[in-house]
Structure formats: C-alpha cells, structure tokens
Amino acid sequence: MAEATVTSKGQVTIPAEIRRAMGLTAGERVVFTQLDDGTTVFRAKRRSILELRGLLKPARGSKRPVAIKDMNIGRK
C-alpha cells in the first residue's frame, strides 16, 4: 500500500509506484471524485476531445458541421 502526506499547502506527492502504475508523467492532470459512501476515487484525466464528438446538438436551423476555420475566432 502506498502512502503520502498532505503538506500545509494542501499538496500531496503521488508515490512513484502509483505514478508508474497509472502511467502518469509531469504536467498530467488528475481528477478526484467523491462517492456517496465517503470513498474518493483518483484517476488520470485522459479523455480525448474526440470522445465528445456528437455530444452537442447543432444550432437551430444549422444542418451542416462548422468548418475548422470558422472555429478560429479572433485568430489571424
């Protein structure tokens, strides 16, 4: 069992064996989810933006997908 200590700033270093097992590298994000029974689940945030395809409905009256160039608002 891996163990860590919470610092005065609320920070925790994830033990090396856990980082290796989860394939975590520096800069990756993690998510903590509290369950109703008091358990906290810790997981790597690896959901691809591609998994969100089709999640939103098109705007009213719009039948065609939005082109990438139209999404780059404010970019030149």
C-alpha positions, 0 to 999 in steps of 0.5 A: 500500500502506498502512502503520502502526506498532505503538506500545509499547502494542501499538496500531496506527492503521488508515490512513484509506484502509483505514478508508474502504475497509472502511467502518469508523467509531469504536467498530467492532470488528475481528477478526484471524485467523491462517492456517496459512501465517503470513498474518493476515487483518483484517476488520470484525466485522459479523455480525448476531445474526440470522445465528445464528438456528437455530444452537442446538438447543432444550432437551430436551423444549422444542418451542416458541421462548422468548418475548422476555420470558422472555429478560429475566432479572433485568430489571424 
